[in-house]
Amino acid sequence: MGDTALILVVVTALAFDFTNGFHDTANAMAASIATKALRPKAAVAVAALLNLTGAFLSLSVAATIASGLVNTHLITLPVVFAGLAGGIAWNLATWYLGIPSSSSHALIGGVIGSTLAAAGTDAVKWHGLVQKVVIPAVLAPVVAVLIAALGTFLIYRISRGVRPETRDRGLRLGQVGAASMMSLAHGTNDAQKTMGVITLALIANGSLAAGATSPFWVVVACAVALALGTYCGGWRIIHTLGKGLVTIEPPQGLAADSSSAATILLSSHFGYSLSTTHVASGSIVGSGLGSRDGRVRWGVARRMATAWLLTLPAAGLVGAGCYAMVHGIGGTAGVVVGFAVLVAGSAALFARSRRAPVGHRDLHAEPAGPDAPTPAPSTTETPVAA
């Protein structure tokens, strides 16, 4: 297959990386924005810079994606392209709905689905999938909930004799540091997933030997794409995590961000392709459970959990369907047509989102609906209209 197909696959991979950035900005900065430790624009700028930096710190996760989940000798460029299409479609759909779902699992689901459609079950390394993806997906949010709940309880306990204004001012400063570490952790984990997919495409094209590590230009390109996407800010999802799940106070924000950063950095060290969304959401739930009123909007949490369960199979179905279309047309022409359909669909969804835009000025508005918090009773009389 010609260079045109390879170029389109690389462009599509970087486009996925960009959607990963604005989809997952909320993971690092939602709590800091909710507590007003950082202003929205400053928060996404800090997150973008640290995502860029974190992408250069490790390549363990990239190696897992490139060779730990599928048999590379059975993978072709149409397979890689179709997998990316599945990941992008799920990312954009959940962004539009404001649901914090996993970009990592969307990508992995898309690649697994297209691989199954192309080469059958023998092409998937099921042990690697279970060990490196499924088990961490189950354990990580549970660990994050427990750490954040304990951390929140301890912070409230230790600071119970301090005036709330003084306490919150100091905790906001600490939260900036914790959120920054979270952004760095996100860069070490998420940028590498796209590095691994591009490396897989280069191996499939014969440009790299099987088992090769990501070339430096791939590392740079993925780091920049992730940072640019982060800077654009996924305001819809930031609003859901920052206001829709738990009303976050500074003690909760510090505990949630610290818990997330520690969990993700540890997983990156061991090469686990962890979902930063699962970890960040789990930490925020834990911060709600560990707070004084223990309030979590479980209706929102249930919708998120449903999306998590659907991510791998839904992205896999899109990946498999896209491969069937590309393969049916055949050759480079199939990839070109698939790319055109993907661009057209993405543009249509973006245009639809402009009908009810969510911007950074909307982030401190409380959510409406049955899961909205009950307003605190007023301490002053309100005149009754005649």
N, C-alpha and C positions, 0 to 999 in steps of 0.2 A: 504494500500500500504506500502511496506517495507521501511526500513531505506535507502536502496540503492537509491531509487527515491528521497527521501528527500535530501540526500547528493549531488546528481547530480543537484538538483534544487538550492541548496545553492552555489555550485561551479559555476553554470551558472550565478547566480545573482552576484557573486563577479567578474566573467569575464565581465559582463555588466558594473559593477562599474569601472573596469580597462579601458574599452573602453571609458566610460564617462570621465575618467581622461585625457587620451591623446586626445580625441576629443575636450574637452572643455578647454584645457590649453590656447588656443588662446584667450578665452574670457577675461582672467585676464592679460595676458602678451603680447599680440600682439602689443598694442600701445607702451608699454615700450621698446620692442625690436625694433620697427620701428624707434623710436626717439633716440635709442642707450642710453637710460637711464640705461638699464641693458643689459649685454651680454646674448645671448640666453641660455647658459647652467646655468648661475647664475639665470636667470629669472625662469626657470622651477624648479630649486631647491628651490627657495623661495616660488613659488606657491605650490609645493608639501608639504612643511612644514606647510604652513598656511592652506591649504586644510585639512591636518591631524588635525590641531588644531580646525578649524572651525566645524568639524564634531561632536565635543563633546559639542557644545554650546547650541544646541536646538534640540528638537524632534518633533516640531509642524508639519513640513512637513511630517515626517515619519508617524505620526498618520493619516494625510490626505490620503496618499497612502495606508496604511494598512487597513483602514476601511471607508474612506470617499468617495470612488469612486465605490466600488462594494459591494454586499451583501456577507459577508465572509462565511456564512453558505452554500452558493451555489458553493464555489470555491474549487477545488481539486488541487493536486500537478501537474497533467498534464496541467491544465489551467495556473498555474503560470509559469511552464517551457515554454509553448508555447508563453506566453506573453513576457518573457525574450528573447526568440529566435527572436521574431519580432523586439524588441528593438536593439539587437546586430546586426542583419542583416542590419537595416537602418543605424546605427552608422557606420558600416564598409563601407557600400556603399558610404555614403556621405563623409567619411574621404578619401576614395580612390579618389573621384572626387574633393576633396579640398573645399567642400561646407560647410559653417558653419550652420548646422541645429541643431535642439533641441534634445539633448539626453533625456531630460525630457519627451517631447512629444512622442518620439520614444518608450520609456518605457510604458507610459500611453496608447498610441495607441495599442501597442502589447497586453497589459493586457486586455484592453477593447475588442479587436478583439477576443481573445481566450475565454473571458468570454461570449461574444455574441454567439460564435459557440457552447459553451458547455451548456449554460443555458438560452439563449434567452435574450430579452430586459429587463425582470423583474429583472435580476441579476445586472443591472447597475444602480447606483444612479445618474440619469441624472441631477438632481438639483445640486448635489455636483460637477459633471463634469463641468457643465456650470459655476458655481460660483467660483470654486477653480482653474479651468484650462483654460477654453475658454475665459472668460472675462479678466483675467490677461494677457493672450496671446495677446489679442487685444490692451489692454491699456498700458502694460509695455513698448513696444518699442516706442510708441508715447510719453509717459512721458519721456523716456530716450532721445529721439531726442530733445525734447523741452529744457530739463535741460542742455544737453551738448551744444546745439547751443547757448543758453544764456550764459553759462559759458565760452565758447570759445570767444564769442564776448566781454565779460567783461574783460577777461584776456588780449586780444589784446588791448582793449581800455585803460585799466589801465597802461599797460606796454609800451605804444606807445612811450614814451620819453626815454626808456632805450635801450642801445645798444643791438642788437639781441644776440650777444655772451654772454653777461652778463645775459640777461633775460633767455635764454635757459638753461644756467648752473644752475640757481636757480630753474627753473621749472622742470628740470629733477630730481632734488632731491625731489621736491614735488611729482613728478609722481611716484617715487619709493614707497613713502608712500601710495599714492592712489591705486596703483596696488596691493600693499600688502593687503590693506583693501578689495579690490575686490576679491583677492584669499581667504581671510578669509570668505567673504560673500559667495563665491562659495561653500566652504566646509560646511557652515551652511545649504545650500539649497540642493546641489546635492547628497552628501553622504547619506542624509536622505531618498532619494527616494528608494535606494537599501535596506536600513534598513527596510523601510516599506514593500517592496516586500518579503524579507526574513521572516519578522514577519507574513505576510499574509500566506506564505508557512507553517510556524510553526503552525498557527491557523488551516489551512486546514488539517494538519496532526494530529491534536489533541494534539500537544505538548504544545500549549498555549491556554488559554481561549479567546473567542471572545472579542475584545476590549482591549487586553493586549498591553502594551508598549514594545518597542524593548529591548530584553535582552542586558546586557552589552557586552557580547562576540560578538553580532551582530554589535553593535556600533563600537567596536574596529576593527573587520574584515573589515567592509565597509570603515572605515576611512583609513586603511592601503592600501586597494585595490585602492581607489581613488587616494591616494598620489603616489603610485607606477606608476599608469597610467599617472598621471600628469608629473612625472619626466621623463617619456619616451619622452614627447614632441610630440604634433601632428603638425609637421612642415608644412605639406601641408595646414592645415587650418590657422595656424599662418600667413603664407605667404599671404593668401587671405585677412584676416582681416587687417593685418599690411600694406600691399602694394596694394592689388587688389581693395579695396573699396575706400579708401581715402589716399592720400599722407599725412602722419601725421607729424606735427611739434610739438615741446614740449608744446605750449599752448593748442593745440587740445588734445594731449595725456593726460595732466592733467585734462582737463575738461571731457573727455570721461571716464577715469577711476573713477573719483570722482562721476560722474552721475551714472555709473553702480553700484558702491559699495553701494551708498545710496539707490537706487531702490531695489536691491536684499536683503539688510539687512532688509529693511522695510517689504518686502514681506515674508521673513522668520519669522519675528516676528508675522505676522498674519496667518502663516501656509499655504500661497499660494504656490502651486507647480509651481514656475515661471521658465521660460526658461532663463537661464543665457545667452544663445546664442542670443536670441531676444533682450535682454537688451543691451548686449555689442555691437551688430551690430547696434542697434538703436543709441547708444551713439556715435559710430564712424561716422555714417551718420550725426548726429547732429553736431559733431565737424567739419565736412566738410562744412555744411551749415552755421555755425557760423564763419568760417574763412574768411580771406580777399578776396579770390577768389571764395569762396562758391562752390568748385568743388567736385562733387561726381561722381563716375563711375556708372551710373545708369544701365548699362547693367549687371554689376556684382550684383548690388542690386536687379534687377528683377529676376535673377537666384536664388538668396538666398530666395527671397520672395516666389517664386514658390515652392522651396523645403520645406519651412515652411508650406505652404498650403497642401502639399502632405504628410507630416510626419505622422500625426495621421491616415489617412486612409491607407497609404501604410504599415506602421508598423502593423496596425490592420489586414490587409489582410494576411500578413505573419504570424501573431499570430494565426489567424483563420485557415489558411492552415496547420500550424504546429500542431495545436490541432487535426485537422482532421486526420493527419497521425499518431500521437501518440495514439489517441483514437482508430483508426482502428486496430492498432497492439494490443493495450490493455495492462493494468497493467504496472508493472515496466519495462518490455521489451520494451514497447512503448517509455518510457522516455529514456532508454538506446540507442535505435536506433536514436531517435531524437537528442540526445546529440552527437552521432557519426557523424551524418549528419552535424550538426552545426559546429563541430570542423573541419571536412573535408572542408566545404565551406569556413570557415574563413581562413584556411591555404592556400587554393587555391587563395583567393583574396590577401592575404599578399604576396604570391609568385609573383603574377602578378604585385603588386605595386613595387617590387624590380627592374622591368625592367626600370622604370623611377623614381628613388628615389629622394625624396626631403629631404635635411638635413638642419641643422642649418646654414651652410655656404651659403645656397641659399636664406636666408630670406631677405637680403637687395637688391636683384635683382629686378628691376622693372618688372611688368607683361608685357607680350607681347599680341598682338592682338588688336582688335578694341577699347577696353576700356582702353588701355595703355595711360598714360599721354603724352602730347605733349612736347618734349624737349624744354627747354628754349633757346632763341636765343643766339648764341655765341657772346661774346664781343670782340673776337679777330678774325683776318682773318685766314681762313683755306686755305692752298695752294690747288689749283686745279691740279689734276693729269693730266699729259700730255697725 
